[in-house]
Amino acid sequence: MMARRAALLLLLLATAPAAAAGPNDRMPNNWMIGRWFGTGQPNDKSEMWLAQAFADGRFHVQFRRCRQGKAFDTTNDGVWVLAGAKETISIDTVDGQKLMPRHDLYTILSHTPGKQVYRYEGTGFVYTSRKVDAKFAMPRCDLVG
């Protein structure tokens, strides 16, 4: 369940220049393109995600759940639509398997070029993601405390 919510959150991060700038219209439209990292349900460091937002509106998210020092990874792929501070994420592929799209709604509460705070409307959980560079890799589970 956490992975599903986190995936949705990651997908929120996956906006592209075709989308509106969001809550702060003074920011360039491409503020979301790139890689974003976040943790938990919320703030549970044993669960994390790394999302890649592409300029054409697609996204790819890798989720990692750590249990007894072992990693359990899943992936989600799909598209997003941003209208003001509301983002709808449509997940159509999970672990490479095509599915009927699932649509999740998020509200972007704040963002800067390096950080985003958003709420998943299904639960009210608030998540924070930070922009990372192309070399960033998710931490190994034996390093998560």
N, CA, C and O atoms as a GROMACS GRO file, in nm:
protein
  580
    1MET      N    1   0.084  -0.118   0.000
    1MET     CA    2   0.000   0.000   0.000
    1MET      C    3   0.088   0.124   0.000
    1MET      O    4   0.058   0.221  -0.070
    2MET      N    5   0.197   0.121   0.080
    2MET     CA    6   0.288   0.235   0.083
    2MET      C    7   0.349   0.255  -0.054
    2MET      O    8   0.360   0.369  -0.100
    3ALA      N    9   0.389   0.149  -0.118
    3ALA     CA   10   0.452   0.162  -0.249
    3ALA      C   11   0.355   0.224  -0.347
    3ALA      O   12   0.397   0.304  -0.431
    4ARG      N   13   0.229   0.190  -0.339
    4ARG     CA   14   0.128   0.246  -0.429
    4ARG      C   15   0.118   0.396  -0.407
    4ARG      O   16   0.117   0.474  -0.503
    5ARG      N   17   0.110   0.437  -0.283
    5ARG     CA   18   0.099   0.581  -0.252
    5ARG      C   19   0.226   0.654  -0.288
    5ARG      O   20   0.222   0.763  -0.344
    6ALA      N   21   0.338   0.594  -0.256
    6ALA     CA   22   0.465   0.658  -0.288
    6ALA      C   23   0.481   0.670  -0.438
    6ALA      O   24   0.531   0.771  -0.488
    7ALA      N   25   0.439   0.569  -0.510
    7ALA     CA   26   0.448   0.572  -0.656
    7ALA      C   27   0.367   0.688  -0.708
    7ALA      O   28   0.410   0.758  -0.800
    8LEU      N   29   0.254   0.706  -0.653
    8LEU     CA   30   0.169   0.815  -0.696
    8LEU      C   31   0.235   0.947  -0.668
    8LEU      O   32   0.228   1.040  -0.748
    9LEU      N   33   0.299   0.956  -0.555
    9LEU     CA   34   0.367   1.078  -0.519
    9LEU      C   35   0.483   1.105  -0.612
    9LEU      O   36   0.506   1.217  -0.656
   10LEU      N   37   0.553   1.002  -0.640
   10LEU     CA   38   0.664   1.015  -0.732
   10LEU      C   39   0.617   1.062  -0.867
   10LEU      O   40   0.682   1.142  -0.934
   11LEU      N   41   0.505   1.012  -0.905
   11LEU     CA   42   0.449   1.049  -1.032
   11LEU      C   43   0.413   1.195  -1.032
   11LEU      O   44   0.422   1.261  -1.136
   12LEU      N   45   0.375   1.245  -0.921
   12LEU     CA   46   0.346   1.388  -0.911
   12LEU      C   47   0.470   1.467  -0.945
   12LEU      O   48   0.463   1.575  -1.003
   13LEU      N   49   0.579   1.412  -0.908
   13LEU     CA   50   0.706   1.478  -0.933
   13LEU      C   51   0.741   1.477  -1.080
   13LEU      O   52   0.828   1.553  -1.125
   14ALA      N   53   0.677   1.394  -1.153
   14ALA     CA   54   0.714   1.372  -1.292
   14ALA      C   55   0.641   1.465  -1.387
   14ALA      O   56   0.577   1.417  -1.481
   15THR      N   57   0.647   1.593  -1.367
   15THR     CA   58   0.580   1.684  -1.458
   15THR      C   59   0.676   1.733  -1.565
   15THR      O   60   0.798   1.720  -1.551
   16ALA      N   61   0.623   1.789  -1.671
   16ALA     CA   62   0.706   1.831  -1.784
   16ALA      C   63   0.673   1.973  -1.825
   16ALA      O   64   0.578   2.031  -1.772
   17PRO      N   65   0.749   2.031  -1.918
   17PRO     CA   66   0.727   2.169  -1.957
   17PRO      C   67   0.592   2.193  -2.020
   17PRO      O   68   0.545   2.307  -2.022
   18ALA      N   69   0.529   2.090  -2.071
   18ALA     CA   70   0.397   2.108  -2.129
   18ALA      C   71   0.294   2.140  -2.022
   18ALA      O   72   0.185   2.188  -2.053
   19ALA      N   73   0.327   2.116  -1.898
   19ALA     CA   74   0.234   2.139  -1.788
   19ALA      C   75   0.249   2.281  -1.737
   19ALA      O   76   0.348   2.349  -1.763
   20ALA      N   77   0.149   2.325  -1.664
   20ALA     CA   78   0.155   2.456  -1.601
   20ALA      C   79   0.258   2.454  -1.490
   20ALA      O   80   0.298   2.348  -1.443
   21ALA      N   81   0.301   2.573  -1.449
   21ALA     CA   82   0.406   2.582  -1.348
   21ALA      C   83   0.358   2.540  -1.211
   21ALA      O   84   0.441   2.508  -1.126
   22GLY      N   85   0.231   2.538  -1.186
   22GLY     CA   86   0.182   2.498  -1.054
   22GLY      C   87   0.154   2.617  -0.966
   22GLY      O   88   0.121   2.725  -1.016
   23PRO      N   89   0.169   2.599  -0.835
   23PRO     CA   90   0.130   2.704  -0.742
   23PRO      C   91   0.209   2.833  -0.755
   23PRO      O   92   0.160   2.939  -0.716
   24ASN      N   93   0.329   2.827  -0.809
   24ASN     CA   94   0.409   2.947  -0.824
   24ASN      C   95   0.433   2.971  -0.972
   24ASN      O   96   0.531   2.920  -1.028
   25ASP      N   97   0.346   3.047  -1.036
   25ASP     CA   98   0.352   3.067  -1.181
   25ASP      C   99   0.475   3.143  -1.228
   25ASP      O  100   0.499   3.152  -1.348
   26ARG      N  101   0.553   3.199  -1.135
   26ARG     CA  102   0.674   3.269  -1.175
   26ARG      C  103   0.787   3.173  -1.205
   26ARG      O  104   0.888   3.212  -1.264
   27MET      N  105   0.773   3.047  -1.166
   27MET     CA  106   0.877   2.949  -1.193
   27MET      C  107   0.865   2.901  -1.337
   27MET      O  108   0.754   2.896  -1.390
   28PRO      N  109   0.976   2.866  -1.401
   28PRO     CA  110   0.968   2.813  -1.538
   28PRO      C  111   0.885   2.685  -1.541
   28PRO      O  112   0.877   2.612  -1.442
   29ASN      N  113   0.825   2.658  -1.656
   29ASN     CA  114   0.739   2.540  -1.669
   29ASN      C  115   0.813   2.409  -1.651
   29ASN      O  116   0.750   2.308  -1.621
   30ASN      N  117   0.942   2.407  -1.668
   30ASN     CA  118   1.016   2.281  -1.661
   30ASN      C  119   1.073   2.253  -1.522
   30ASN      O  120   1.167   2.175  -1.510
   31TRP      N  121   1.020   2.313  -1.419
   31TRP     CA  122   1.075   2.299  -1.284
   31TRP      C  123   1.071   2.157  -1.231
   31TRP      O  124   1.146   2.124  -1.139
   32MET      N  125   0.985   2.072  -1.285
   32MET     CA  126   0.972   1.937  -1.233
   32MET      C  127   1.055   1.832  -1.308
   32MET      O  128   1.070   1.721  -1.259
   33ILE      N  129   1.107   1.866  -1.423
   33ILE     CA  130   1.180   1.768  -1.503
   33ILE      C  131   1.308   1.729  -1.429
   33ILE      O  132   1.379   1.815  -1.377
   34GLY      N  133   1.336   1.600  -1.426
   34GLY     CA  134   1.456   1.552  -1.359
   34GLY      C  135   1.426   1.438  -1.266
   34GLY      O  136   1.323   1.371  -1.278
   35ARG      N  137   1.517   1.416  -1.172
   35ARG     CA  138   1.506   1.303  -1.077
   35ARG      C  139   1.475   1.357  -0.938
   35ARG      O  140   1.534   1.456  -0.893
   36TRP      N  141   1.382   1.289  -0.870
   36TRP     CA  142   1.336   1.330  -0.738
   36TRP      C  143   1.338   1.209  -0.645
   36TRP      O  144   1.296   1.099  -0.682
   37PHE      N  145   1.385   1.232  -0.522
   37PHE     CA  146   1.395   1.124  -0.423
   37PHE      C  147   1.313   1.159  -0.300
   37PHE      O  148   1.312   1.273  -0.255
   38GLY      N  149   1.244   1.060  -0.246
   38GLY     CA  150   1.167   1.080  -0.124
   38GLY      C  151   1.160   0.952  -0.043
   38GLY      O  152   1.194   0.843  -0.091
   39THR      N  153   1.116   0.968   0.081
   39THR     CA  154   1.103   0.853   0.170
   39THR      C  155   0.962   0.845   0.222
   39THR      O  156   0.892   0.946   0.232
   40GLY      N  157   0.921   0.729   0.255
   40GLY     CA  158   0.819   0.685   0.340
   40GLY      C  159   0.674   0.706   0.332
   40GLY      O  160   0.621   0.748   0.229
   41GLN      N  161   0.610   0.677   0.438
   41GLN     CA  162   0.464   0.667   0.447
   41GLN      C  163   0.411   0.751   0.562
   41GLN      O  164   0.354   0.689   0.651
   42PRO      N  165   0.421   0.871   0.572
   42PRO     CA  166   0.536   0.953   0.529
   42PRO      C  167   0.651   0.942   0.630
   42PRO      O  168   0.631   0.900   0.744
   43ASN      N  169   0.769   0.980   0.588
   43ASN     CA  170   0.891   0.985   0.669
   43ASN      C  171   0.937   0.852   0.725
   43ASN      O  172   1.008   0.850   0.825
   44ASP      N  173   0.899   0.741   0.665
   44ASP     CA  174   0.947   0.609   0.704
   44ASP      C  175   1.067   0.578   0.615
   44ASP      O  176   1.051   0.546   0.498
   45LYS      N  177   1.187   0.588   0.670
   45LYS     CA  178   1.308   0.572   0.590
   45LYS      C  179   1.327   0.431   0.536
   45LYS      O  180   1.415   0.409   0.453
   46SER      N  181   1.247   0.334   0.581
   46SER     CA  182   1.259   0.198   0.528
   46SER      C  183   1.186   0.185   0.394
   46SER      O  184   1.194   0.080   0.329
   47GLU      N  185   1.116   0.288   0.354
   47GLU     CA  186   1.049   0.290   0.224
   47GLU      C  187   1.089   0.419   0.153
   47GLU      O  188   1.088   0.527   0.212
   48MET      N  189   1.125   0.405   0.026
   48MET     CA  190   1.174   0.522  -0.049
   48MET      C  191   1.138   0.508  -0.196
   48MET      O  192   1.097   0.402  -0.242
   49TRP      N  193   1.155   0.617  -0.268
   49TRP     CA  194   1.130   0.614  -0.412
   49TRP      C  195   1.224   0.710  -0.483
   49TRP      O  196   1.273   0.807  -0.425
   50LEU      N  197   1.247   0.680  -0.610
   50LEU     CA  198   1.326   0.765  -0.698
   50LEU      C  199   1.246   0.779  -0.827
   50LEU      O  200   1.225   0.682  -0.900
   51ALA      N  201   1.204   0.901  -0.854
   51ALA     CA  202   1.117   0.927  -0.970
   51ALA      C  203   1.194   1.006  -1.076
   51ALA      O  204   1.272   1.096  -1.045
   52GLN      N  205   1.171   0.969  -1.201
   52GLN     CA  206   1.227   1.042  -1.314
   52GLN      C  207   1.112   1.106  -1.390
   52GLN      O  208   1.022   1.037  -1.437
   53ALA      N  209   1.115   1.239  -1.400
   53ALA     CA  210   1.014   1.314  -1.474
   53ALA      C  211   1.073   1.352  -1.610
   53ALA      O  212   1.178   1.415  -1.617
   54PHE      N  213   1.004   1.314  -1.717
   54PHE     CA  214   1.051   1.342  -1.852
   54PHE      C  215   0.979   1.462  -1.911
   54PHE      O  216   0.866   1.492  -1.873
   55ALA      N  217   1.043   1.529  -2.005
   55ALA     CA  218   0.990   1.651  -2.065
   55ALA      C  219   0.862   1.628  -2.145
   55ALA      O  220   0.788   1.723  -2.170
   56ASP      N  221   0.834   1.504  -2.185
   56ASP     CA  222   0.713   1.478  -2.262
   56ASP      C  223   0.593   1.440  -2.176
   56ASP      O  224   0.489   1.401  -2.229
   57GLY      N  225   0.605   1.452  -2.043
   57GLY     CA  226   0.494   1.422  -1.953
   57GLY      C  227   0.489   1.280  -1.901
   57GLY      O  228   0.400   1.245  -1.823
   58ARG      N  229   0.584   1.197  -1.943
   58ARG     CA  230   0.590   1.061  -1.889
   58ARG      C  231   0.670   1.061  -1.759
   58ARG      O  232   0.743   1.156  -1.730
   59PHE      N  233   0.655   0.954  -1.682
   59PHE     CA  234   0.736   0.938  -1.563
   59PHE      C  235   0.771   0.792  -1.543
   59PHE      O  236   0.705   0.702  -1.596
   60HIS      N  237   0.875   0.768  -1.466
   60HIS     CA  238   0.916   0.635  -1.423
   60HIS      C  239   0.954   0.647  -1.277
   60HIS      O  240   1.031   0.736  -1.240
   61VAL      N  241   0.902   0.558  -1.193
   61VAL     CA  242   0.931   0.562  -1.050
   61VAL      C  243   0.978   0.424  -1.006
   61VAL      O  244   0.918   0.322  -1.039
   62GLN      N  245   1.086   0.423  -0.930
   62GLN     CA  246   1.133   0.300  -0.865
   62GLN      C  247   1.106   0.315  -0.717
   62GLN      O  248   1.144   0.415  -0.655
   63PHE      N  249   1.039   0.215  -0.659
   63PHE     CA  250   1.010   0.213  -0.516
   63PHE      C  251   1.095   0.106  -0.451
   63PHE      O  252   1.116  -0.001  -0.508
   64ARG      N  253   1.142   0.136  -0.333
   64ARG     CA  254   1.220   0.038  -0.258
   64ARG      C  255   1.163   0.027  -0.118
   64ARG      O  256   1.147   0.126  -0.047
   65ARG      N  257   1.134  -0.096  -0.079
   65ARG     CA  258   1.090  -0.126   0.058
   65ARG      C  259   1.201  -0.211   0.121
   65ARG      O  260   1.241  -0.312   0.064
   66CYS      N  261   1.249  -0.170   0.236
   66CYS     CA  262   1.356  -0.242   0.305
   66CYS      C  263   1.296  -0.322   0.421
   66CYS      O  264   1.228  -0.267   0.507
   67ARG      N  265   1.325  -0.451   0.420
   67ARG     CA  266   1.278  -0.540   0.527
   67ARG      C  267   1.394  -0.629   0.567
   67ARG      O  268   1.446  -0.705   0.485
   68GLN      N  269   1.434  -0.620   0.693
   68GLN     CA  270   1.544  -0.700   0.748
   68GLN      C  271   1.669  -0.688   0.662
   68GLN      O  272   1.738  -0.786   0.637
   69GLY      N  273   1.698  -0.564   0.617
   69GLY     CA  274   1.818  -0.537   0.541
   69GLY      C  275   1.813  -0.575   0.394
   69GLY      O  276   1.912  -0.559   0.324
   70LYS      N  277   1.699  -0.624   0.346
   70LYS     CA  278   1.686  -0.664   0.206
   70LYS      C  279   1.594  -0.568   0.132
   70LYS      O  280   1.498  -0.516   0.188
   71ALA      N  281   1.628  -0.546   0.004
   71ALA     CA  282   1.551  -0.454  -0.079
   71ALA      C  283   1.444  -0.529  -0.158
   71ALA      O  284   1.470  -0.635  -0.215
   72PHE      N  285   1.324  -0.472  -0.160
   72PHE     CA  286   1.215  -0.521  -0.243
   72PHE      C  287   1.174  -0.404  -0.331
   72PHE      O  288   1.112  -0.309  -0.283
   73ASP      N  289   1.210  -0.410  -0.459
   73ASP     CA  290   1.187  -0.299  -0.552
   73ASP      C  291   1.069  -0.327  -0.643
   73ASP      O  292   1.043  -0.441  -0.682
   74THR      N  293   0.997  -0.219  -0.676
   74THR     CA  294   0.891  -0.222  -0.775
   74THR      C  295   0.904  -0.096  -0.860
   74THR      O  296   0.972  -0.001  -0.821
   75THR      N  297   0.838  -0.096  -0.977
   75THR     CA  298   0.840   0.023  -1.062
   75THR      C  299   0.699   0.057  -1.108
   75THR      O  300   0.612  -0.030  -1.117
   76ASN      N  301   0.679   0.184  -1.135
   76ASN     CA  302   0.554   0.235  -1.193
   76ASN      C  303   0.591   0.328  -1.307
   76ASN      O  304   0.690   0.401  -1.301
   77ASP      N  305   0.509   0.325  -1.412
   77ASP     CA  306   0.526   0.414  -1.526
   77ASP      C  307   0.390   0.470  -1.565
   77ASP      O  308   0.287   0.406  -1.541
   78GLY      N  309   0.390   0.587  -1.624
   78GLY     CA  310   0.265   0.646  -1.669
   78GLY      C  311   0.283   0.790  -1.711
   78GLY      O  312   0.391   0.831  -1.753
   79VAL      N  313   0.175   0.867  -1.699
   79VAL     CA  314   0.173   1.008  -1.738
   79VAL      C  315   0.107   1.090  -1.629
   79VAL      O  316   0.041   1.037  -1.539
   80TRP      N  317   0.126   1.223  -1.638
   80TRP     CA  318   0.070   1.315  -1.541
   80TRP      C  319  -0.001   1.429  -1.613
   80TRP      O  320   0.026   1.456  -1.730
   81VAL      N  321  -0.092   1.494  -1.541
   81VAL     CA  322  -0.155   1.618  -1.588
   81VAL      C  323  -0.154   1.714  -1.471
   81VAL      O  324  -0.198   1.680  -1.361
   82LEU      N  325  -0.105   1.835  -1.494
   82LEU     CA  326  -0.097   1.936  -1.390
   82LEU      C  327  -0.189   2.051  -1.426
   82LEU      O  328  -0.180   2.107  -1.536
   83ALA      N  329  -0.279   2.087  -1.333
   83ALA     CA  330  -0.371   2.200  -1.352
   83ALA      C  331  -0.362   2.286  -1.227
   83ALA      O  332  -0.424   2.255  -1.125
   84GLY      N  333  -0.285   2.394  -1.234
   84GLY     CA  334  -0.262   2.476  -1.116
   84GLY      C  335  -0.184   2.395  -1.015
   84GLY      O  336  -0.076   2.344  -1.046
   85ALA      N  337  -0.236   2.385  -0.893
   85ALA     CA  338  -0.170   2.309  -0.787
   85ALA      C  339  -0.221   2.165  -0.779
   85ALA      O  340  -0.179   2.091  -0.690
   86LYS      N  341  -0.309   2.125  -0.869
   86LYS     CA  342  -0.364   1.989  -0.869
   86LYS      C  343  -0.296   1.906  -0.976
   86LYS      O  344  -0.287   1.946  -1.092
   87GLU      N  345  -0.248   1.790  -0.935
   87GLU     CA  346  -0.184   1.701  -1.030
   87GLU      C  347  -0.253   1.566  -1.027
   87GLU      O  348  -0.277   1.509  -0.921
   88THR      N  349  -0.285   1.517  -1.146
   88THR     CA  350  -0.343   1.384  -1.160
   88THR      C  351  -0.237   1.295  -1.221
   88THR      O  352  -0.181   1.326  -1.326
   89ILE      N  353  -0.211   1.184  -1.154
   89ILE     CA  354  -0.113   1.088  -1.200
   89ILE      C  355  -0.188   0.966  -1.252
   89ILE      O  356  -0.276   0.912  -1.185
   90SER      N  357  -0.152   0.924  -1.371
   90SER     CA  358  -0.213   0.804  -1.429
   90SER      C  359  -0.104   0.698  -1.443
   90SER      O  360  -0.013   0.711  -1.524
   91ILE      N  361  -0.115   0.593  -1.363
   91ILE     CA  362  -0.020   0.483  -1.365
   91ILE      C  363  -0.078   0.374  -1.455
   91ILE      O  364  -0.188   0.324  -1.431
   92ASP      N  365  -0.002   0.338  -1.560
   92ASP     CA  366  -0.053   0.236  -1.651
   92ASP      C  367   0.035   0.112  -1.660
   92ASP      O  368  -0.003   0.013  -1.723
   93THR      N  369   0.152   0.116  -1.597
   93THR     CA  370   0.242   0.002  -1.598
   93THR      C  371   0.304  -0.016  -1.460
   93THR      O  372   0.357   0.079  -1.403
   94VAL      N  373   0.295  -0.138  -1.407
   94VAL     CA  374   0.356  -0.171  -1.278
   94VAL      C  375   0.449  -0.290  -1.302
   94VAL      O  376   0.407  -0.395  -1.350
   95ASP      N  377   0.576  -0.272  -1.267
   95ASP     CA  378   0.676  -0.377  -1.288
   95ASP      C  379   0.674  -0.431  -1.431
   95ASP      O  380   0.687  -0.552  -1.453
   96GLY      N  381   0.658  -0.340  -1.528
   96GLY     CA  382   0.660  -0.378  -1.668
   96GLY      C  383   0.532  -0.438  -1.722
   96GLY      O  384   0.524  -0.469  -1.841
   97GLN      N  385   0.431  -0.454  -1.638
   97GLN     CA  386   0.303  -0.512  -1.680
   97GLN      C  387   0.201  -0.402  -1.705
   97GLN      O  388   0.175  -0.321  -1.616
   98LYS      N  389   0.144  -0.399  -1.824
   98LYS     CA  390   0.041  -0.300  -1.857
   98LYS      C  391  -0.086  -0.330  -1.778
   98LYS      O  392  -0.128  -0.446  -1.767
   99LEU      N  393  -0.146  -0.225  -1.724
   99LEU     CA  394  -0.269  -0.236  -1.646
   99LEU      C  395  -0.370  -0.134  -1.695
   99LEU      O  396  -0.336  -0.044  -1.773
  100MET      N  397  -0.492  -0.147  -1.648
  100MET     CA  398  -0.588  -0.039  -1.668
  100MET      C  399  -0.534   0.080  -1.588
  100MET      O  400  -0.497   0.063  -1.472
  101PRO      N  401  -0.529   0.199  -1.648
  101PRO     CA  402  -0.472   0.313  -1.575
  101PRO      C  403  -0.545   0.341  -1.444
  101PRO      O  404  -0.668   0.334  -1.436
  102ARG      N  405  -0.467   0.372  -1.344
  102ARG     CA  406  -0.521   0.416  -1.215
  102ARG      C  407  -0.488   0.565  -1.204
  102ARG      O  408  -0.376   0.607  -1.234
  103HIS      N  409  -0.583   0.644  -1.160
  103HIS     CA  410  -0.567   0.789  -1.154
  103HIS      C  411  -0.568   0.833  -1.008
  103HIS      O  412  -0.662   0.802  -0.934
  104ASP      N  413  -0.464   0.905  -0.968
  104ASP     CA  414  -0.453   0.954  -0.831
  104ASP      C  415  -0.437   1.106  -0.834
  104ASP      O  416  -0.372   1.162  -0.922
  105LEU      N  417  -0.496   1.170  -0.735
  105LEU     CA  418  -0.493   1.316  -0.727
  105LEU      C  419  -0.404   1.362  -0.612
  105LEU      O  420  -0.412   1.311  -0.500
  106TYR      N  421  -0.319   1.460  -0.643
  106TYR     CA  422  -0.230   1.522  -0.545
  106TYR      C  423  -0.249   1.673  -0.549
  106TYR      O  424  -0.288   1.730  -0.651
  107THR      N  425  -0.221   1.736  -0.435
  107THR     CA  426  -0.217   1.882  -0.430
  107THR      C  427  -0.075   1.923  -0.395
  107THR      O  428  -0.020   1.880  -0.294
  108ILE      N  429  -0.016   2.006  -0.480
  108ILE     CA  430   0.119   2.056  -0.454
  108ILE      C  431   0.106   2.170  -0.353
  108ILE      O  432   0.041   2.271  -0.381
  109LEU      N  433   0.167   2.153  -0.237
  109LEU     CA  434   0.157   2.251  -0.129
  109LEU      C  435   0.265   2.358  -0.142
  109LEU      O  436   0.241   2.475  -0.113
  110SER      N  437   0.385   2.317  -0.184
  110SER     CA  438   0.493   2.413  -0.207
  110SER      C  439   0.600   2.346  -0.293
  110SER      O  440   0.612   2.224  -0.297
  111HIS      N  441   0.675   2.430  -0.362
  111HIS     CA  442   0.787   2.377  -0.440
  111HIS      C  443   0.891   2.484  -0.462
  111HIS      O  444   0.862   2.603  -0.469
  112THR      N  445   1.014   2.437  -0.473
  112THR     CA  446   1.128   2.519  -0.512
  112THR      C  447   1.200   2.437  -0.617
  112THR      O  448   1.161   2.323  -0.643
  113PRO      N  449   1.304   2.490  -0.680
  113PRO     CA  450   1.376   2.408  -0.777
  113PRO      C  451   1.434   2.279  -0.718
  113PRO      O  452   1.461   2.186  -0.794
  114GLY      N  453   1.453   2.271  -0.587
  114GLY     CA  454   1.514   2.154  -0.527
  114GLY      C  455   1.427   2.073  -0.433
  114GLY      O  456   1.471   1.970  -0.382
  115LYS      N  457   1.304   2.118  -0.408
  115LYS     CA  458   1.220   2.049  -0.309
  115LYS      C  459   1.073   2.068  -0.343
  115LYS      O  460   1.031   2.174  -0.389
  116GLN      N  461   0.996   1.962  -0.319
  116GLN     CA  462   0.851   1.970  -0.339
  116GLN      C  463   0.780   1.907  -0.220
  116GLN      O  464   0.822   1.803  -0.170
  117VAL      N  465   0.672   1.970  -0.177
  117VAL     CA  466   0.588   1.917  -0.071
  117VAL      C  467   0.448   1.902  -0.130
  117VAL      O  468   0.395   1.997  -0.188
  118TYR      N  469   0.388   1.784  -0.116
  118TYR     CA  470   0.259   1.760  -0.177
  118TYR      C  471   0.176   1.664  -0.091
  118TYR      O  472   0.229   1.589  -0.010
  119ARG      N  473   0.046   1.670  -0.112
  119ARG     CA  474  -0.048   1.587  -0.035
  119ARG      C  475  -0.122   1.494  -0.129
  119ARG      O  476  -0.175   1.536  -0.232
  120TYR      N  477  -0.125   1.365  -0.092
  120TYR     CA  478  -0.203   1.266  -0.166
  120TYR      C  479  -0.346   1.278  -0.114
  120TYR      O  480  -0.372   1.254   0.004
  121GLU      N  481  -0.439   1.314  -0.202
  121GLU     CA  482  -0.576   1.341  -0.159
  121GLU      C  483  -0.650   1.216  -0.112
  121GLU      O  484  -0.749   1.227  -0.040
  122GLY      N  485  -0.604   1.098  -0.152
  122GLY     CA  486  -0.668   0.974  -0.109
  122GLY      C  487  -0.656   0.948   0.040
  122GLY      O  488  -0.746   0.888   0.100
  123THR      N  489  -0.546   0.992   0.100
  123THR     CA  490  -0.522   0.967   0.243
  123THR      C  491  -0.498   1.094   0.324
  123THR      O  492  -0.513   1.093   0.447
  124GLY      N  493  -0.461   1.202   0.257
  124GLY     CA  494  -0.423   1.324   0.328
  124GLY      C  495  -0.276   1.325   0.368
  124GLY      O  496  -0.230   1.423   0.426
  125PHE      N  497  -0.202   1.217   0.339
  125PHE     CA  498  -0.060   1.212   0.374
  125PHE      C  499   0.015   1.319   0.296
  125PHE      O  500  -0.010   1.343   0.178
  126VAL      N  501   0.110   1.384   0.365
  126VAL     CA  502   0.194   1.486   0.304
  126VAL      C  503   0.333   1.427   0.285
  126VAL      O  504   0.389   1.367   0.377
  127TYR      N  505   0.388   1.444   0.166
  127TYR     CA  506   0.518   1.391   0.130
  127TYR      C  507   0.611   1.503   0.087
  127TYR      O  508   0.566   1.609   0.042
  128THR      N  509   0.741   1.478   0.101
  128THR     CA  510   0.844   1.571   0.055
  128THR      C  511   0.942   1.496  -0.033
  128THR      O  512   0.988   1.388   0.003
  129SER      N  513   0.974   1.554  -0.147
  129SER     CA  514   1.075   1.497  -0.237
  129SER      C  515   1.181   1.603  -0.262
  129SER      O  516   1.152   1.723  -0.263
  130ARG      N  517   1.302   1.556  -0.283
  130ARG     CA  518   1.413   1.646  -0.312
  130ARG      C  519   1.472   1.610  -0.448
  130ARG      O  520   1.485   1.492  -0.482
  131LYS      N  521   1.508   1.713  -0.525
  131LYS     CA  522   1.568   1.690  -0.656
  131LYS      C  523   1.710   1.637  -0.637
  131LYS      O  524   1.784   1.687  -0.553
  132VAL      N  525   1.746   1.537  -0.716
  132VAL     CA  526   1.879   1.477  -0.708
  132VAL      C  527   1.939   1.473  -0.849
  132VAL      O  528   1.867   1.484  -0.948
  133ASP      N  529   2.071   1.457  -0.855
  133ASP     CA  530   2.135   1.456  -0.987
  133ASP      C  531   2.126   1.318  -1.052
  133ASP      O  532   2.082   1.221  -0.990
  134ALA      N  533   2.169   1.312  -1.175
  134ALA     CA  534   2.157   1.189  -1.254
  134ALA      C  535   2.239   1.074  -1.198
  134ALA      O  536   2.209   0.958  -1.228
  135LYS      N  537   2.339   1.100  -1.118
  135LYS     CA  538   2.423   0.996  -1.060
  135LYS      C  539   2.366   0.940  -0.930
  135LYS      O  540   2.415   0.839  -0.880
  136PHE      N  541   2.264   1.003  -0.876
  136PHE     CA  542   2.208   0.958  -0.747
  136PHE      C  543   2.147   0.819  -0.761
  136PHE      O  544   2.078   0.789  -0.858
  137ALA      N  545   2.175   0.734  -0.662
  137ALA     CA  546   2.115   0.601  -0.655
  137ALA      C  547   2.050   0.586  -0.517
  137ALA      O  548   2.098   0.643  -0.419
  138MET      N  549   1.944   0.511  -0.511
  138MET     CA  550   1.879   0.490  -0.381
  138MET      C  551   1.975   0.421  -0.285
  138MET      O  552   2.056   0.338  -0.326
  139PRO      N  553   1.965   0.455  -0.157
  139PRO     CA  554   2.051   0.392  -0.058
  139PRO      C  555   2.023   0.242  -0.048
  139PRO      O  556   1.911   0.196  -0.070
  140ARG      N  557   2.127   0.167  -0.017
  140ARG     CA  558   2.111   0.024   0.009
  140ARG      C  559   2.034   0.007   0.139
  140ARG      O  560   2.041   0.092   0.228
  141CYS      N  561   1.961  -0.100   0.149
  141CYS     CA  562   1.880  -0.125   0.267
  141CYS      C  563   1.961  -0.145   0.394
  141CYS      O  564   1.914  -0.112   0.503
  142ASP      N  565   2.082  -0.198   0.382
  142ASP     CA  566   2.163  -0.218   0.501
  142ASP      C  567   2.218  -0.085   0.556
  142ASP      O  568   2.275  -0.083   0.664
  143LEU      N  569   2.200   0.024   0.481
  143LEU     CA  570   2.244   0.156   0.527
  143LEU      C  571   2.130   0.237   0.585
  143LEU      O  572   2.153   0.344   0.643
  144VAL      N  573   2.008   0.189   0.570
  144VAL     CA  574   1.891   0.263   0.618
  144VAL      C  575   1.872   0.232   0.766
  144VAL      O  576   1.869   0.117   0.808
  145GLY      N  577   1.859   0.340   0.844
  145GLY     CA  578   1.846   0.318   0.988
  145GLY      C  579   1.716   0.360   1.045
  145GLY      O  580   1.694   0.346   1.166
   0.00000   0.00000   0.00000
